[in-house]
Amino acid sequence: MDGENDYLIDAVITFDELKKWFEDEGIDLNEFQDENIKNDETLIERYYPIVGGILKTIHKENSYKFLNIDGLESCIETLDAIVKGNINGYFIEMNSCKGGCINGPCNNNSSFIEAYDDF
């Protein structure tokens, strides 16, 4: 609960909770996937939860420098540098969790490596 932002969020759900919800409702997402997509290893959206994952999904055909930051302290340091005008011309991907969302508060694994392997 966050007193400042309670009115902004109606619900939060983890991927594990979503998976369980689909199972409870008898929904098998594999039934809805095109066979060509299901076997396609180039589904880059899968990289979103890891550090640098968003940067892997965008076309880098412009003049920006690309940088990924993880960990709350590094994010704060980077934002402070932006405010001070010390960083310009960057496309920055920030993850407050060290290691990215895959290592976030709902990581049920004992290590980042286990979370990555489950990914």
N, CA, C and O atoms as a GROMACS GRO file, in nm:
protein
  476
    1MET      N    1   0.085  -0.119   0.000
    1MET     CA    2   0.000   0.000   0.000
    1MET      C    3   0.088   0.123   0.000
    1MET      O    4   0.186   0.133   0.074
    2ASP      N    5   0.051   0.215  -0.084
    2ASP     CA    6   0.128   0.339  -0.098
    2ASP      C    7   0.028   0.453  -0.095
    2ASP      O    8  -0.046   0.474  -0.192
    3GLY      N    9   0.024   0.528   0.014
    3GLY     CA   10  -0.075   0.633   0.032
    3GLY      C   11  -0.075   0.739  -0.076
    3GLY      O   12  -0.178   0.799  -0.104
    4GLU      N   13   0.040   0.763  -0.139
    4GLU     CA   14   0.049   0.865  -0.242
    4GLU      C   15  -0.008   0.820  -0.376
    4GLU      O   16  -0.052   0.903  -0.456
    5ASN      N   17  -0.008   0.690  -0.401
    5ASN     CA   18  -0.043   0.642  -0.535
    5ASN      C   19  -0.156   0.540  -0.538
    5ASN      O   20  -0.180   0.478  -0.642
    6ASP      N   21  -0.224   0.521  -0.428
    6ASP     CA   22  -0.331   0.420  -0.423
    6ASP      C   23  -0.435   0.439  -0.532
    6ASP      O   24  -0.487   0.341  -0.585
    7TYR      N   25  -0.465   0.561  -0.567
    7TYR     CA   26  -0.570   0.588  -0.665
    7TYR      C   27  -0.525   0.558  -0.808
    7TYR      O   28  -0.608   0.556  -0.898
    8LEU      N   29  -0.396   0.536  -0.830
    8LEU     CA   30  -0.344   0.514  -0.965
    8LEU      C   31  -0.350   0.367  -1.008
    8LEU      O   32  -0.351   0.338  -1.128
    9ILE      N   33  -0.353   0.276  -0.912
    9ILE     CA   34  -0.342   0.134  -0.943
    9ILE      C   35  -0.466   0.062  -0.893
    9ILE      O   36  -0.502   0.071  -0.775
   10ASP      N   37  -0.531  -0.009  -0.984
   10ASP     CA   38  -0.649  -0.087  -0.946
   10ASP      C   39  -0.612  -0.228  -0.902
   10ASP      O   40  -0.675  -0.284  -0.812
   11ALA      N   41  -0.508  -0.286  -0.963
   11ALA     CA   42  -0.469  -0.422  -0.930
   11ALA      C   43  -0.326  -0.447  -0.976
   11ALA      O   44  -0.275  -0.380  -1.066
   12VAL      N   45  -0.263  -0.544  -0.912
   12VAL     CA   46  -0.129  -0.588  -0.950
   12VAL      C   47  -0.132  -0.739  -0.952
   12VAL      O   48  -0.191  -0.803  -0.864
   13ILE      N   49  -0.069  -0.798  -1.054
   13ILE     CA   50  -0.066  -0.943  -1.065
   13ILE      C   51   0.072  -0.984  -1.115
   13ILE      O   52   0.128  -0.921  -1.204
   14THR      N   53   0.125  -1.091  -1.056
   14THR     CA   54   0.253  -1.143  -1.101
   14THR      C   55   0.230  -1.243  -1.214
   14THR      O   56   0.117  -1.286  -1.237
   15PHE      N   57   0.336  -1.279  -1.285
   15PHE     CA   58   0.321  -1.379  -1.390
   15PHE      C   59   0.280  -1.513  -1.333
   15PHE      O   60   0.203  -1.586  -1.396
   16ASP      N   61   0.330  -1.548  -1.214
   16ASP     CA   62   0.290  -1.674  -1.150
   16ASP      C   63   0.140  -1.674  -1.119
   16ASP      O   64   0.071  -1.773  -1.141
   17GLU      N   65   0.091  -1.560  -1.067
   17GLU     CA   66  -0.053  -1.549  -1.039
   17GLU      C   67  -0.136  -1.555  -1.167
   17GLU      O   68  -0.242  -1.617  -1.170
   18LEU      N   69  -0.087  -1.493  -1.272
   18LEU     CA   70  -0.157  -1.496  -1.400
   18LEU      C   71  -0.162  -1.638  -1.455
   18LEU      O   72  -0.266  -1.683  -1.504
   19LYS      N   73  -0.050  -1.708  -1.447
   19LYS     CA   74  -0.044  -1.848  -1.493
   19LYS      C   75  -0.145  -1.934  -1.415
   19LYS      O   76  -0.218  -2.013  -1.474
   20LYS      N   77  -0.148  -1.916  -1.283
   20LYS     CA   78  -0.242  -1.992  -1.198
   20LYS      C   79  -0.386  -1.958  -1.235
   20LYS      O   80  -0.471  -2.046  -1.240
   21TRP      N   81  -0.415  -1.831  -1.260
   21TRP     CA   82  -0.549  -1.787  -1.298
   21TRP      C   83  -0.591  -1.854  -1.428
   21TRP      O   84  -0.703  -1.905  -1.439
   22PHE      N   85  -0.503  -1.856  -1.526
   22PHE     CA   86  -0.534  -1.924  -1.653
   22PHE      C   87  -0.561  -2.072  -1.629
   22PHE      O   88  -0.655  -2.129  -1.684
   23GLU      N   89  -0.477  -2.135  -1.545
   23GLU     CA   90  -0.497  -2.276  -1.515
   23GLU      C   91  -0.633  -2.298  -1.448
   23GLU      O   92  -0.706  -2.390  -1.485
   24ASP      N   93  -0.667  -2.215  -1.350
   24ASP     CA   94  -0.795  -2.226  -1.280
   24ASP      C   95  -0.913  -2.211  -1.376
   24ASP      O   96  -1.016  -2.276  -1.358
   25GLU      N   97  -0.899  -2.127  -1.476
   25GLU     CA   98  -1.006  -2.104  -1.574
   25GLU      C   99  -1.002  -2.203  -1.691
   25GLU      O  100  -1.087  -2.198  -1.779
   26GLY      N  101  -0.902  -2.293  -1.690
   26GLY     CA  102  -0.891  -2.391  -1.797
   26GLY      C  103  -0.846  -2.330  -1.930
   26GLY      O  104  -0.880  -2.382  -2.036
   27ILE      N  105  -0.771  -2.222  -1.924
   27ILE     CA  106  -0.723  -2.156  -2.045
   27ILE      C  107  -0.582  -2.204  -2.076
   27ILE      O  108  -0.492  -2.190  -1.993
   28ASP      N  109  -0.564  -2.260  -2.195
   28ASP     CA  110  -0.431  -2.304  -2.241
   28ASP      C  111  -0.389  -2.211  -2.354
   28ASP      O  112  -0.441  -2.220  -2.465
   29LEU      N  113  -0.295  -2.123  -2.324
   29LEU     CA  114  -0.253  -2.024  -2.424
   29LEU      C  115  -0.191  -2.089  -2.547
   29LEU      O  116  -0.193  -2.030  -2.655
   30ASN      N  117  -0.137  -2.209  -2.533
   30ASN     CA  118  -0.080  -2.277  -2.649
   30ASN      C  119  -0.183  -2.304  -2.757
   30ASN      O  120  -0.149  -2.316  -2.875
   31GLU      N  121  -0.309  -2.315  -2.718
   31GLU     CA  122  -0.416  -2.338  -2.815
   31GLU      C  123  -0.437  -2.217  -2.906
   31GLU      O  124  -0.488  -2.231  -3.017
   32PHE      N  125  -0.397  -2.100  -2.860
   32PHE     CA  126  -0.423  -1.977  -2.934
   32PHE      C  127  -0.304  -1.927  -3.014
   32PHE      O  128  -0.315  -1.829  -3.087
   33GLN      N  129  -0.191  -1.994  -3.002
   33GLN     CA  130  -0.071  -1.948  -3.072
   33GLN      C  131  -0.062  -2.009  -3.210
   33GLN      O  132  -0.090  -2.127  -3.231
   34ASP      N  133  -0.022  -1.927  -3.303
   34ASP     CA  134   0.006  -1.971  -3.438
   34ASP      C  135   0.127  -2.065  -3.433
   34ASP      O  136   0.223  -2.037  -3.362
   35GLU      N  137   0.123  -2.175  -3.506
   35GLU     CA  138   0.231  -2.273  -3.505
   35GLU      C  139   0.365  -2.209  -3.541
   35GLU      O  140   0.468  -2.248  -3.485
   36ASN      N  141   0.366  -2.113  -3.633
   36ASN     CA  142   0.490  -2.047  -3.672
   36ASN      C  143   0.547  -1.965  -3.558
   36ASN      O  144   0.669  -1.957  -3.542
   37ILE      N  145   0.461  -1.904  -3.478
   37ILE     CA  146   0.507  -1.823  -3.366
   37ILE      C  147   0.557  -1.913  -3.254
   37ILE      O  148   0.660  -1.884  -3.192
   38LYS      N  149   0.485  -2.020  -3.226
   38LYS     CA  150   0.518  -2.109  -3.116
   38LYS      C  151   0.660  -2.166  -3.130
   38LYS      O  152   0.728  -2.188  -3.030
   39ASN      N  153   0.703  -2.190  -3.252
   39ASN     CA  154   0.834  -2.250  -3.275
   39ASN      C  155   0.940  -2.146  -3.310
   39ASN      O  156   1.054  -2.183  -3.342
   40ASP      N  157   0.908  -2.020  -3.305
   40ASP     CA  158   1.000  -1.914  -3.342
   40ASP      C  159   1.085  -1.875  -3.223
   40ASP      O  160   1.033  -1.823  -3.124
   41GLU      N  161   1.216  -1.899  -3.231
   41GLU     CA  162   1.307  -1.867  -3.122
   41GLU      C  163   1.345  -1.720  -3.118
   41GLU      O  164   1.417  -1.677  -3.028
   42THR      N  165   1.297  -1.643  -3.214
   42THR     CA  166   1.336  -1.502  -3.219
   42THR      C  167   1.235  -1.411  -3.150
   42THR      O  168   1.233  -1.291  -3.178
   43LEU      N  169   1.155  -1.463  -3.063
   43LEU     CA  170   1.059  -1.380  -2.990
   43LEU      C  171   1.133  -1.293  -2.891
   43LEU      O  172   1.154  -1.332  -2.776
   44ILE      N  173   1.172  -1.175  -2.936
   44ILE     CA  174   1.258  -1.090  -2.854
   44ILE      C  175   1.187  -1.031  -2.734
   44ILE      O  176   1.254  -0.985  -2.641
   45GLU      N  177   1.056  -1.030  -2.733
   45GLU     CA  178   0.984  -0.976  -2.618
   45GLU      C  179   1.016  -1.053  -2.492
   45GLU      O  180   0.999  -1.001  -2.382
   46ARG      N  181   1.063  -1.174  -2.506
   46ARG     CA  182   1.098  -1.258  -2.393
   46ARG      C  183   1.212  -1.196  -2.311
   46ARG      O  184   1.229  -1.230  -2.194
   47TYR      N  185   1.290  -1.106  -2.371
   47TYR     CA  186   1.404  -1.047  -2.303
   47TYR      C  187   1.366  -0.932  -2.209
   47TYR      O  188   1.451  -0.886  -2.133
   48TYR      N  189   1.242  -0.885  -2.212
   48TYR     CA  190   1.204  -0.768  -2.130
   48TYR      C  191   1.241  -0.778  -1.983
   48TYR      O  192   1.287  -0.678  -1.928
   49PRO      N  193   1.225  -0.892  -1.917
   49PRO     CA  194   1.253  -0.894  -1.772
   49PRO      C  195   1.401  -0.893  -1.734
   49PRO      O  196   1.433  -0.881  -1.616
   50ILE      N  197   1.492  -0.904  -1.830
   50ILE     CA  198   1.634  -0.906  -1.796
   50ILE      C  199   1.699  -0.773  -1.831
   50ILE      O  200   1.648  -0.698  -1.915
   51VAL      N  201   1.811  -0.744  -1.767
   51VAL     CA  202   1.883  -0.620  -1.792
   51VAL      C  203   1.923  -0.615  -1.940
   51VAL      O  204   1.982  -0.709  -1.994
   52GLY      N  205   1.891  -0.504  -2.004
   52GLY     CA  206   1.921  -0.487  -2.145
   52GLY      C  207   1.816  -0.545  -2.237
   52GLY      O  208   1.828  -0.535  -2.359
   53GLY      N  209   1.713  -0.607  -2.180
   53GLY     CA  210   1.610  -0.673  -2.260
   53GLY      C  211   1.531  -0.578  -2.348
   53GLY      O  212   1.503  -0.610  -2.464
   54ILE      N  213   1.496  -0.462  -2.295
   54ILE     CA  214   1.422  -0.365  -2.375
   54ILE      C  215   1.509  -0.314  -2.488
   54ILE      O  216   1.462  -0.297  -2.600
   55LEU      N  217   1.636  -0.290  -2.459
   55LEU     CA  218   1.727  -0.242  -2.563
   55LEU      C  219   1.742  -0.344  -2.676
   55LEU      O  220   1.765  -0.305  -2.791
   56LYS      N  221   1.730  -0.474  -2.645
   56LYS     CA  222   1.738  -0.576  -2.749
   56LYS      C  223   1.620  -0.570  -2.844
   56LYS      O  224   1.628  -0.619  -2.957
   57THR      N  225   1.510  -0.510  -2.800
   57THR     CA  226   1.388  -0.513  -2.880
   57THR      C  227   1.367  -0.390  -2.968
   57THR      O  228   1.272  -0.385  -3.046
   58ILE      N  229   1.455  -0.292  -2.956
   58ILE     CA  230   1.435  -0.170  -3.034
   58ILE      C  231   1.538  -0.160  -3.145
   58ILE      O  232   1.649  -0.212  -3.135
   59HIS      N  233   1.498  -0.091  -3.251
   59HIS     CA  234   1.589  -0.066  -3.362
   59HIS      C  235   1.680   0.050  -3.325
   59HIS      O  236   1.632   0.156  -3.284
   60LYS      N  237   1.807   0.031  -3.339
   60LYS     CA  238   1.904   0.132  -3.296
   60LYS      C  239   1.956   0.210  -3.416
   60LYS      O  240   2.077   0.225  -3.434
   61GLU      N  241   1.865   0.259  -3.495
   61GLU     CA  242   1.902   0.334  -3.616
   61GLU      C  243   1.886   0.485  -3.592
   61GLU      O  244   1.814   0.552  -3.666
   62ASN      N  245   1.951   0.535  -3.492
   62ASN     CA  246   1.946   0.679  -3.465
   62ASN      C  247   2.076   0.722  -3.397
   62ASN      O  248   2.169   0.642  -3.383
   63SER      N  249   2.082   0.844  -3.355
   63SER     CA  250   2.206   0.899  -3.302
   63SER      C  251   2.223   0.880  -3.150
   63SER      O  252   2.321   0.928  -3.093
   64TYR      N  253   2.130   0.814  -3.086
   64TYR     CA  254   2.142   0.794  -2.942
   64TYR      C  255   2.250   0.692  -2.908
   64TYR      O  256   2.280   0.602  -2.986
   65LYS      N  257   2.308   0.708  -2.789
   65LYS     CA  258   2.390   0.605  -2.728
   65LYS      C  259   2.294   0.525  -2.641
   65LYS      O  260   2.199   0.580  -2.586
   66PHE      N  261   2.318   0.396  -2.629
   66PHE     CA  262   2.227   0.310  -2.554
   66PHE      C  263   2.295   0.259  -2.428
   66PHE      O  264   2.411   0.219  -2.430
   67LEU      N  265   2.218   0.262  -2.318
   67LEU     CA  266   2.274   0.226  -2.189
   67LEU      C  267   2.166   0.158  -2.106
   67LEU      O  268   2.051   0.201  -2.106
   68ASN      N  269   2.204   0.051  -2.037
   68ASN     CA  270   2.108  -0.008  -1.943
   68ASN      C  271   2.165   0.003  -1.802
   68ASN      O  272   2.285  -0.017  -1.780
   69ILE      N  273   2.079   0.034  -1.710
   69ILE     CA  274   2.113   0.056  -1.570
   69ILE      C  275   2.026  -0.037  -1.487
   69ILE      O  276   1.907  -0.051  -1.512
   70ASP      N  277   2.086  -0.101  -1.386
   70ASP     CA  278   2.006  -0.180  -1.294
   70ASP      C  279   2.051  -0.154  -1.152
   70ASP      O  280   2.167  -0.122  -1.126
   71GLY      N  281   1.960  -0.170  -1.062
   71GLY     CA  282   1.985  -0.142  -0.921
   71GLY      C  283   1.938  -0.001  -0.887
   71GLY      O  284   1.965   0.094  -0.960
   72LEU      N  285   1.868   0.010  -0.777
   72LEU     CA  286   1.807   0.138  -0.738
   72LEU      C  287   1.910   0.249  -0.722
   72LEU      O  288   1.888   0.361  -0.768
   73GLU      N  289   2.022   0.220  -0.659
   73GLU     CA  290   2.124   0.324  -0.639
   73GLU      C  291   2.178   0.374  -0.773
   73GLU      O  292   2.199   0.494  -0.790
   74SER      N  293   2.202   0.283  -0.867
   74SER     CA  294   2.252   0.324  -0.999
   74SER      C  295   2.148   0.406  -1.074
   74SER      O  296   2.183   0.501  -1.144
   75CYS      N  297   2.021   0.370  -1.059
   75CYS     CA  298   1.913   0.446  -1.124
   75CYS      C  299   1.908   0.589  -1.068
   75CYS      O  300   1.898   0.685  -1.144
   76ILE      N  301   1.914   0.601  -0.936
   76ILE     CA  302   1.910   0.733  -0.872
   76ILE      C  303   2.031   0.816  -0.915
   76ILE      O  304   2.016   0.934  -0.946
   77GLU      N  305   2.148   0.755  -0.917
   77GLU     CA  306   2.270   0.825  -0.959
   77GLU      C  307   2.256   0.875  -1.103
   77GLU      O  308   2.294   0.988  -1.135
   78THR      N  309   2.201   0.790  -1.190
   78THR     CA  310   2.184   0.828  -1.331
   78THR      C  311   2.082   0.940  -1.346
   78THR      O  312   2.104   1.034  -1.422
   79LEU      N  313   1.972   0.931  -1.274
   79LEU     CA  314   1.870   1.037  -1.281
   79LEU      C  315   1.925   1.170  -1.229
   79LEU      O  316   1.896   1.275  -1.286
   80ASP      N  317   2.003   1.164  -1.122
   80ASP     CA  318   2.066   1.286  -1.071
   80ASP      C  319   2.158   1.348  -1.176
   80ASP      O  320   2.160   1.469  -1.193
   81ALA      N  321   2.234   1.264  -1.246
   81ALA     CA  322   2.325   1.313  -1.350
   81ALA      C  323   2.247   1.376  -1.466
   81ALA      O  324   2.292   1.474  -1.524
   82ILE      N  325   2.132   1.319  -1.497
   82ILE     CA  326   2.048   1.376  -1.604
   82ILE      C  327   1.997   1.514  -1.561
   82ILE      O  328   2.004   1.610  -1.639
   83VAL      N  329   1.947   1.524  -1.438
   83VAL     CA  330   1.896   1.652  -1.386
   83VAL      C  331   2.006   1.758  -1.388
   83VAL      O  332   1.979   1.874  -1.418
   84LYS      N  333   2.129   1.718  -1.356
   84LYS     CA  334   2.241   1.812  -1.353
   84LYS      C  335   2.292   1.845  -1.494
   84LYS      O  336   2.378   1.931  -1.510
   85GLY      N  337   2.238   1.775  -1.596
   85GLY     CA  338   2.281   1.802  -1.733
   85GLY      C  339   2.408   1.731  -1.773
   85GLY      O  340   2.469   1.766  -1.874
   86ASN      N  341   2.450   1.631  -1.696
   86ASN     CA  342   2.574   1.560  -1.724
   86ASN      C  343   2.558   1.446  -1.824
   86ASN      O  344   2.657   1.393  -1.874
   87ILE      N  345   2.435   1.408  -1.853
   87ILE     CA  346   2.409   1.298  -1.947
   87ILE      C  347   2.316   1.350  -2.055
   87ILE      O  348   2.206   1.399  -2.026
   88ASN      N  349   2.359   1.339  -2.178
   88ASN     CA  350   2.278   1.382  -2.292
   88ASN      C  351   2.294   1.283  -2.406
   88ASN      O  352   2.399   1.222  -2.422
   89GLY      N  353   2.190   1.268  -2.485
   89GLY     CA  354   2.197   1.186  -2.606
   89GLY      C  355   2.193   1.037  -2.582
   89GLY      O  356   2.240   0.960  -2.665
   90TYR      N  357   2.138   0.996  -2.468
   90TYR     CA  358   2.129   0.853  -2.436
   90TYR      C  359   1.984   0.805  -2.439
   90TYR      O  360   1.893   0.880  -2.403
   91PHE      N  361   1.964   0.682  -2.483
   91PHE     CA  362   1.840   0.609  -2.458
   91PHE      C  363   1.875   0.515  -2.344
   91PHE      O  364   1.958   0.426  -2.360
   92ILE      N  365   1.812   0.536  -2.229
   92ILE     CA  366   1.850   0.463  -2.109
   92ILE      C  367   1.736   0.371  -2.065
   92ILE      O  368   1.623   0.414  -2.046
   93GLU      N  369   1.770   0.245  -2.050
   93GLU     CA  370   1.677   0.147  -1.992
   93GLU      C  371   1.714   0.132  -1.845
   93GLU      O  372   1.829   0.100  -1.813
   94MET      N  373   1.618   0.157  -1.757
   94MET     CA  374   1.645   0.148  -1.613
   94MET      C  375   1.561   0.039  -1.549
   94MET      O  376   1.442   0.027  -1.576
   95ASN      N  377   1.624  -0.038  -1.465
   95ASN     CA  378   1.557  -0.141  -1.386
   95ASN      C  379   1.594  -0.118  -1.240
   95ASN      O  380   1.712  -0.126  -1.204
   96SER      N  381   1.496  -0.090  -1.157
   96SER     CA  382   1.529  -0.065  -1.016
   96SER      C  383   1.580  -0.191  -0.947
   96SER      O  384   1.657  -0.182  -0.852
   97CYS      N  385   1.538  -0.308  -0.993
   97CYS     CA  386   1.586  -0.433  -0.934
   97CYS      C  387   1.720  -0.471  -0.996
   97CYS      O  388   1.735  -0.471  -1.119
   98LYS      N  389   1.817  -0.504  -0.913
   98LYS     CA  390   1.947  -0.550  -0.960
   98LYS      C  391   1.926  -0.680  -1.039
   98LYS      O  392   1.875  -0.778  -0.986
   99GLY      N  393   1.967  -0.678  -1.164
   99GLY     CA  394   1.945  -0.794  -1.249
   99GLY      C  395   1.818  -0.783  -1.331
   99GLY      O  396   1.790  -0.871  -1.412
  100GLY      N  397   1.740  -0.677  -1.312
  100GLY     CA  398   1.617  -0.657  -1.387
  100GLY      C  399   1.496  -0.717  -1.317
  100GLY      O  400   1.506  -0.767  -1.205
  101CYS      N  401   1.384  -0.711  -1.384
  101CYS     CA  402   1.257  -0.757  -1.326
  101CYS      C  403   1.260  -0.906  -1.292
  101CYS      O  404   1.190  -0.951  -1.201
  102ILE      N  405   1.340  -0.981  -1.365
  102ILE     CA  406   1.349  -1.125  -1.338
  102ILE      C  407   1.399  -1.153  -1.196
  102ILE      O  408   1.376  -1.260  -1.141
  103ASN      N  409   1.467  -1.056  -1.139
  103ASN     CA  410   1.520  -1.069  -1.003
  103ASN      C  411   1.444  -0.979  -0.906
  103ASN      O  412   1.496  -0.939  -0.803
  104GLY      N  413   1.319  -0.948  -0.941
  104GLY     CA  414   1.238  -0.857  -0.862
  104GLY      C  415   1.180  -0.920  -0.737
  104GLY      O  416   1.216  -1.031  -0.700
  105PRO      N  417   1.089  -0.848  -0.672
  105PRO     CA  418   1.037  -0.891  -0.543
  105PRO      C  419   0.955  -1.020  -0.548
  105PRO      O  420   0.933  -1.083  -0.444
  106CYS      N  421   0.910  -1.061  -0.666
  106CYS     CA  422   0.831  -1.184  -0.675
  106CYS      C  423   0.914  -1.302  -0.724
  106CYS      O  424   0.859  -1.406  -0.760
  107ASN      N  425   1.046  -1.287  -0.725
  107ASN     CA  426   1.135  -1.396  -0.762
  107ASN      C  427   1.131  -1.500  -0.652
  107ASN      O  428   1.174  -1.475  -0.539
  108ASN      N  429   1.079  -1.618  -0.685
  108ASN     CA  430   1.067  -1.724  -0.586
  108ASN      C  431   1.190  -1.815  -0.583
  108ASN      O  432   1.194  -1.911  -0.506
  109ASN      N  433   1.288  -1.786  -0.665
  109ASN     CA  434   1.409  -1.866  -0.671
  109ASN      C  435   1.509  -1.816  -0.567
  109ASN      O  436   1.498  -1.704  -0.517
  110SER      N  437   1.605  -1.902  -0.535
  110SER     CA  438   1.703  -1.861  -0.436
  110SER      C  439   1.817  -1.780  -0.496
  110SER      O  440   1.895  -1.721  -0.422
  111SER      N  441   1.828  -1.776  -0.629
  111SER     CA  442   1.936  -1.700  -0.690
  111SER      C  443   1.892  -1.643  -0.825
  111SER      O  444   1.793  -1.686  -0.885
  112PHE      N  445   1.968  -1.544  -0.870
  112PHE     CA  446   1.942  -1.483  -1.001
  112PHE      C  447   1.958  -1.587  -1.111
  112PHE      O  448   1.880  -1.587  -1.207
  113ILE      N  449   2.056  -1.675  -1.099
  113ILE     CA  450   2.081  -1.778  -1.201
  113ILE      C  451   1.960  -1.870  -1.212
  113ILE      O  452   1.920  -1.905  -1.323
  114GLU      N  453   1.902  -1.911  -1.100
  114GLU     CA  454   1.784  -1.996  -1.104
  114GLU      C  455   1.667  -1.923  -1.170
  114GLU      O  456   1.592  -1.983  -1.248
  115ALA      N  457   1.650  -1.794  -1.139
  115ALA     CA  458   1.542  -1.716  -1.200
  115ALA      C  459   1.564  -1.709  -1.350
  115ALA      O  460   1.469  -1.723  -1.427
  116TYR      N  461   1.686  -1.686  -1.392
  116TYR     CA  462   1.718  -1.676  -1.534
  116TYR      C  463   1.693  -1.809  -1.604
  116TYR      O  464   1.641  -1.812  -1.716
  117ASP      N  465   1.731  -1.921  -1.539
  117ASP     CA  466   1.708  -2.053  -1.598
  117ASP      C  467   1.559  -2.083  -1.611
  117ASP      O  468   1.516  -2.146  -1.708
  118ASP      N  469   1.479  -2.038  -1.513
  118ASP     CA  470   1.333  -2.059  -1.520
  118ASP      C  471   1.270  -1.973  -1.628
  118ASP      O  472   1.164  -2.005  -1.681
  119PHE      N  473   1.335  -1.864  -1.659
  119PHE     CA  474   1.289  -1.767  -1.758
  119PHE      C  475   1.286  -1.834  -1.892
  119PHE      O  476   1.250  -1.771  -1.992
   0.00000   0.00000   0.00000
